[in-house]
Amino acid sequence: MPHTRRLPNNVEFDDDIKACAALVHRADPDRFMAAMAAPVAARAVLFPIYALNVEVARAPWVTQESMIAEMRLQWWRDALQEIVEGPTVRRHEVVTPLSRVLSPHLAAQLDEYVAVRRWDIYRDPFEDEEHFDAYIDHSAGTLMVVSGQALGAADEFVLRDFGYASGIANWLRAAPELEARGRIPLLNGTPEGVQALAQRALERLERARSARGDVSAKARPALYTGWQTEWVLRAALTRPGRVAAGALAQGEIRRRFSLMKTAATGRW
């Protein structure tokens, strides 16, 4: 199991971590809420990783020029390579704190996460189910693996199963906006296709939950980001039309209560 440099339990947020937290708060409210439900020491690890996610996720969308978008993603791959090789890492409000919480192994894992986001730049559909699953696994799955193992001991296969399930839930929620931006997010957007995808993700979720013991208490807060996963997937399964309608959001009271329950019980 790869290890990272641990931050002390009484860690104080420096300006870089505060900047990462502010970035996540603005761009990804759900992950911000999940991170804030974690212990303070865990937040100092999670916020730089989630800030990287924000920066990489939006890189393909801030320009219409594919070459510029490619260059933006390459910048992050180069920064991660510096963390892998060390000891010198470029000064940056996200890269600098990342270099303190990522082992070389985990930084290398994130390289595949950045590389797969090249799909977002272009308008080509997924080639087949294998291509689609690889995209979800290398994006949402790898982000979950890195987040969890940066905090503590956790089985990679369990994290990937959970990451895949939560990734599909988020993907279904994002599908209408992706279509509005000219992308083709689903291989089969029919009600039957949506139901099959939701069912497959639920099976991965259940497989992850059956091995809860393989995720340590320290790593557990990384999985808080998937606190809405089951609700979203079951909603898509029973009423697949909610995907196209963009109606897969929980009410605010349910959303907050379900996160509080997940954090209090530790049962993701």
Backbone hydrogen bonds, N-H to C=O, Kabsch-Sander energy under -0.5 kcal/mol:
donor,donor_aa,acceptor,acceptor_aa,energy
6,R,4,T,-0.6
11,V,8,P,-1.6
18,K,14,D,-2.3
19,A,15,D,-2.2
20,C,16,D,-2.4
21,A,17,I,-2.6
22,A,18,K,-2.4
23,L,19,A,-2.2
24,V,20,C,-2.4
25,H,21,A,-2.5
26,R,22,A,-2.0
27,A,23,L,-2.3
28,D,24,V,-2.9
32,F,28,D,-2.2
33,M,29,P,-2.5
34,A,30,D,-2.3
35,A,31,R,-2.6
36,M,32,F,-2.4
37,A,33,M,-1.1
38,A,35,A,-1.4
43,R,39,P,-2.0
44,A,40,V,-1.5
45,V,41,A,-0.6
45,V,42,A,-1.0
46,L,42,A,-2.7
47,F,43,R,-2.9
49,I,45,V,-1.0
50,Y,46,L,-3.0
51,A,47,F,-2.3
52,L,48,P,-2.0
53,N,49,I,-1.9
54,V,50,Y,-2.0
55,E,51,A,-2.4
56,V,52,L,-2.8
57,A,53,N,-2.7
58,R,54,V,-1.9
59,A,55,E,-1.0
61,W,58,R,-1.4
62,V,58,R,-0.9
62,V,59,A,-0.6
66,S,64,Q,-0.8
69,A,65,E,-2.1
70,E,66,S,-2.5
71,M,67,M,-2.1
72,R,68,I,-2.1
73,L,69,A,-2.1
74,Q,70,E,-2.4
75,W,71,M,-2.0
76,W,72,R,-1.3
77,R,73,L,-2.0
78,D,74,Q,-2.7
79,A,75,W,-2.0
80,L,76,W,-2.4
81,Q,77,R,-2.0
82,E,78,D,-1.7
83,I,79,A,-1.4
84,V,80,L,-2.2
85,E,81,Q,-2.5
86,G,82,E,-3.4
92,H,90,R,-0.6
96,T,92,H,-2.6
98,L,94,V,-1.9
99,S,95,V,-2.2
100,R,96,T,-0.6
100,R,97,P,-0.8
101,V,97,P,-0.8
101,V,98,L,-1.0
102,L,98,L,-1.8
107,A,103,S,-2.4
108,A,104,P,-2.1
109,Q,105,H,-1.7
110,L,106,L,-2.0
111,D,107,A,-0.9
112,E,108,A,-0.9
112,E,109,Q,-0.7
113,Y,109,Q,-1.1
114,V,110,L,-2.3
115,A,111,D,-2.6
116,V,112,E,-2.0
117,R,113,Y,-0.7
117,R,114,V,-1.0
118,R,115,A,-1.5
119,W,116,V,-1.5
120,D,117,R,-1.3
121,I,118,R,-1.5
122,Y,118,R,-0.7
122,Y,119,W,-0.7
126,F,184,I,-0.5
132,F,128,D,-2.3
133,D,129,E,-2.9
134,A,130,E,-2.1
135,Y,131,H,-1.9
136,I,132,F,-2.2
137,D,133,D,-2.8
138,H,134,A,-2.7
139,S,135,Y,-1.4
140,A,136,I,-0.7
141,G,136,I,-2.1
142,T,137,D,-1.3
143,L,139,S,-2.2
144,M,140,A,-1.8
145,V,141,G,-2.2
146,V,142,T,-2.7
147,S,143,L,-2.4
148,G,144,M,-2.6
149,Q,145,V,-2.7
150,A,146,V,-1.8
151,L,147,S,-0.8
151,L,148,G,-0.9
152,G,148,G,-2.0
155,D,214,D,-2.0
159,L,155,D,-2.1
160,R,156,E,-2.6
161,D,157,F,-2.2
162,F,158,V,-2.4
163,G,159,L,-3.0
164,Y,160,R,-2.6
165,A,161,D,-2.2
166,S,162,F,-2.6
167,G,163,G,-2.3
168,I,164,Y,-2.5
169,A,165,A,-2.1
170,N,166,S,-2.3
171,W,167,G,-2.3
172,L,168,I,-2.7
173,R,169,A,-1.7
174,A,170,N,-1.8
175,A,171,W,-1.1
178,L,174,A,-2.3
179,E,175,A,-2.5
180,A,176,P,-2.1
181,R,177,E,-1.3
182,G,179,E,-1.8
183,R,178,L,-2.6
194,V,190,T,-2.7
195,Q,191,P,-2.3
196,A,192,E,-2.2
197,L,193,G,-2.0
198,A,194,V,-2.6
199,Q,195,Q,-2.5
200,R,196,A,-2.2
201,A,197,L,-2.2
202,L,198,A,-2.3
203,E,199,Q,-1.9
204,R,200,R,-1.6
205,L,201,A,-2.3
206,E,202,L,-2.5
207,R,203,E,-2.0
208,A,204,R,-2.2
209,R,205,L,-2.4
210,S,206,E,-1.8
211,A,208,A,-1.5
212,R,209,R,-1.4
214,D,211,A,-2.2
215,V,212,R,-2.0
216,S,153,A,-2.5
216,S,214,D,-0.5
220,R,216,S,-1.3
222,A,219,A,-1.7
223,L,220,R,-2.1
224,Y,221,P,-1.2
225,T,222,A,-0.7
226,G,223,L,-1.7
227,W,224,Y,-1.8
229,T,226,G,-1.6
232,V,228,Q,-2.4
233,L,229,T,-2.7
234,R,230,E,-2.5
235,A,231,W,-2.1
236,A,232,V,-2.3
237,L,233,L,-2.0
238,T,234,R,-2.4
239,R,235,A,-2.3
242,R,239,R,-2.2
243,V,240,P,-1.6
244,A,240,P,-0.6
245,A,241,G,-1.5
246,G,242,R,-0.5
246,G,243,V,-1.4
247,A,242,R,-2.9
255,R,251,G,-2.9
256,R,252,E,-2.3
257,F,253,I,-2.5
258,S,254,R,-2.7
259,L,255,R,-1.4
260,M,256,R,-2.3
261,K,257,F,-2.4
262,T,258,S,-2.0
263,A,259,L,-2.7
264,A,260,M,-2.4
265,T,261,K,-2.4
266,G,262,T,-2.3
268,W,266,G,-1.1
